[in-house]
């Protein structure tokens, strides 16, 4: 739950900054020299811009795994209603579970939405009954099984 939701320092981005971000968004392994060549600038300038963007929190480059290749064949979004005073505590506890890959506090019918990746239906059932249901402060849940991922981007 330590992810930044807003940039602390609001320094304006120029076209080179945006181009570095876009190149890294498409492929985080793109060489600085390749980006520099496309923009007609030096690789050193791209390195400086990249480091500044990371330092300011505009950019974070991470490896993204394919859950299907990792043996996680059952995915679900789960709406969670909590005791109001325990909402953030519950969110933090849920973020500690290995199956949980996404936790967000929301408005509306649910207090939290979580996304889970499990090996199979039995593993999901075990998660729902042996882990999620036993978290103090969880009042109600509703599960939404992923049938097909139509679009998935990393912004």
C-alpha positions as CSV (number, residue, x, y, z in Angstrom):
1,X,0.0,0.0,0.0
2,X,3.0,2.2,-0.3
3,X,2.3,3.1,-3.9
4,X,2.2,6.8,-4.7
5,X,-1.2,7.9,-5.9
6,X,-0.1,11.4,-6.9
7,X,3.2,13.0,-7.8
8,X,4.6,15.0,-5.0
9,X,6.7,17.3,-7.2
10,X,4.9,18.9,-10.1
11,X,7.7,19.6,-12.6
12,X,6.3,20.0,-16.1
13,X,7.2,17.3,-18.6
14,X,8.5,18.2,-22.0
15,X,8.4,16.2,-25.3
16,X,11.6,14.4,-24.5
17,X,10.4,13.3,-21.1
18,X,7.1,12.1,-22.6
19,X,9.0,10.2,-25.3
20,X,11.2,8.5,-22.7
21,X,8.1,7.5,-20.7
22,X,6.4,6.1,-23.7
23,X,9.4,4.1,-24.9
24,X,9.8,2.6,-21.4
25,X,6.1,1.9,-21.2
26,X,6.3,-0.1,-24.4
27,X,9.5,-1.9,-23.4
28,X,11.3,-1.2,-20.2
29,X,14.5,-2.8,-21.7
30,X,14.8,-0.2,-24.5
31,X,18.3,1.0,-24.7
32,X,18.9,4.7,-24.0
33,X,20.9,4.9,-27.2
34,X,17.9,3.7,-29.2
35,X,15.6,6.3,-27.7
36,X,18.3,9.0,-28.2
37,X,18.6,8.0,-31.9
38,X,14.9,8.3,-32.4
39,X,14.9,11.8,-30.7
40,X,18.1,13.0,-32.3
41,X,19.7,13.6,-28.9
42,X,22.6,12.1,-26.9
43,X,22.2,8.9,-24.9
44,X,23.6,10.8,-21.9
45,X,20.6,13.2,-22.1
46,X,18.2,10.2,-22.1
47,X,20.0,8.7,-19.1
48,X,19.7,12.0,-17.2
49,X,16.1,12.3,-18.1
50,X,15.3,8.7,-17.2
51,X,17.0,9.1,-13.8
52,X,15.2,12.4,-13.1
53,X,11.8,10.8,-14.1
54,X,12.5,7.8,-11.7
55,X,13.6,10.1,-8.9
56,X,10.5,12.3,-9.2
57,X,8.2,9.3,-9.3
58,X,6.9,9.7,-12.9
59,X,8.5,6.4,-14.0
60,X,9.0,3.0,-12.4
61,X,10.3,0.1,-14.5
62,X,9.4,-3.4,-13.3
63,X,9.2,-6.9,-14.7
64,X,5.7,-8.1,-15.4
65,X,5.1,-11.8,-15.1
66,X,2.5,-13.8,-17.0
67,X,0.4,-15.4,-14.4
68,X,-0.7,-18.2,-16.7
69,X,2.9,-19.2,-17.3
70,X,3.4,-19.1,-13.6
71,X,0.7,-21.7,-13.0
72,X,-2.0,-19.2,-11.9
73,X,-5.0,-20.2,-14.0
74,X,-7.8,-18.8,-11.9
75,X,-8.2,-15.0,-11.6
76,X,-10.9,-13.0,-9.9
77,X,-11.9,-9.5,-8.8
78,X,-13.4,-9.5,-5.4
79,X,-15.5,-6.7,-3.9
80,X,-15.0,-6.5,-0.2
81,X,-17.2,-4.7,2.3
82,X,-15.6,-3.9,5.7
83,X,-16.3,-2.5,9.1
84,X,-15.8,1.2,8.3
85,X,-13.3,1.8,11.0
86,X,-11.2,-1.1,9.9
87,X,-11.2,-0.4,6.1
88,X,-7.5,0.6,5.8
89,X,-6.4,-2.1,8.2
90,X,-8.2,-4.7,6.2
91,X,-6.7,-3.3,3.0
92,X,-3.2,-3.6,4.5
93,X,-3.8,-7.2,5.7
94,X,-5.2,-8.2,2.3
95,X,-2.1,-6.8,0.5
96,X,0.1,-9.2,2.5
97,X,-1.6,-12.3,0.9
98,X,0.4,-13.9,-1.9
99,X,-2.7,-14.4,-4.0
100,X,-3.6,-10.7,-3.9
101,X,-2.0,-8.7,-6.7
102,X,-4.1,-5.5,-6.5
103,X,-5.9,-3.7,-3.7
104,X,-7.7,-0.5,-4.1
105,X,-10.0,1.5,-1.8
106,X,-13.2,2.5,-3.7
107,X,-16.4,4.3,-3.3
108,X,-19.8,2.7,-4.0
109,X,-21.1,-0.7,-3.0
110,X,-17.8,-2.0,-1.9
111,X,-15.1,-0.5,0.3
112,X,-12.2,-2.4,-1.4
113,X,-11.7,-4.2,-4.7
114,X,-9.0,-6.8,-4.8
115,X,-7.6,-8.9,-7.7
116,X,-6.4,-12.4,-6.9
117,X,-4.5,-15.0,-8.9
118,X,-4.9,-18.6,-7.9
119,X,-3.7,-22.0,-9.2
120,X,-7.2,-23.3,-9.8
121,X,-10.8,-23.1,-8.4
122,X,-9.9,-25.2,-5.4
123,X,-7.1,-22.7,-4.5
124,X,-9.5,-19.8,-4.9
125,X,-12.0,-21.5,-2.7
126,X,-9.3,-22.0,-0.1
127,X,-8.3,-18.4,-0.3
128,X,-12.0,-17.2,0.1
129,X,-12.8,-19.5,3.0
130,X,-9.4,-19.9,4.9
131,X,-7.9,-16.5,4.4
132,X,-10.2,-13.7,3.2
133,X,-13.2,-14.7,5.4
134,X,-11.0,-14.9,8.5
135,X,-9.7,-11.3,8.2
136,X,-11.1,-9.3,11.1
137,X,-13.2,-6.5,9.7
138,X,-14.3,-8.2,6.5
139,X,-18.1,-8.2,6.5
140,X,-19.1,-9.3,3.0
141,X,-17.4,-10.3,-0.3
142,X,-18.5,-10.9,-3.9
143,X,-16.3,-12.6,-6.4
144,X,-16.1,-11.9,-10.1
145,X,-14.2,-14.6,-12.0
146,X,-12.1,-13.5,-15.0
147,X,-13.4,-15.3,-18.0
148,X,-11.3,-13.5,-20.6
149,X,-8.9,-10.6,-20.4
150,X,-9.7,-8.4,-23.4
151,X,-7.4,-5.5,-22.7
152,X,-4.5,-5.2,-20.2
153,X,-2.1,-2.3,-20.2
154,X,0.4,-1.0,-17.8
155,X,0.1,2.8,-17.7
